[in-house]
Amino acid sequence: MNRVMALIAATVLLGGSPAFAAKAHIAEFTEAGAAAMNVRLQIAAMPPAVEQPLIDFSGGHAESAAFSVGTTYIRVNCDTRCAVSIGPAGSTAATTANTPLGPDAPEYFGVKAGQIISIVANP
């Protein structure tokens, strides 16, 4: 127990951070929700067209799969503070200077088919 407390104290005093699992959920949507009489609303039409596997970015920046044909917007929810960049595959590596996202604060982004999202931790 004393060793654990000493490790925690050393981490705090030296400004380090404990290891964490950083994961993001990406859902792709093809259309907005609709109310009675087919009036479009500013909400997601559930279920999403595609739910990508969780993206683990705890080891550095990570990228999603390319967005599907018909996808016009995505919902991104990360479990830790991060930064994201969206664009063509191969030229979109996220850095901490990109768009910041808070933990458990879902965001929606307009996208085009074939683009990807790159995510990096931004503590």
Secondary structure, DSSP 4 states (H G I P E B T S, - for coil): -HHHHHHHHHHHHTT-------EEEEEEESSEEE-GGG-EEEEE-SSPSEEPPPEE-TTS-EE-PPPPTT--EEEEEESS-EEEEEEETTS----TTSEEE-TT--EEEE--TTEEEEEEE--
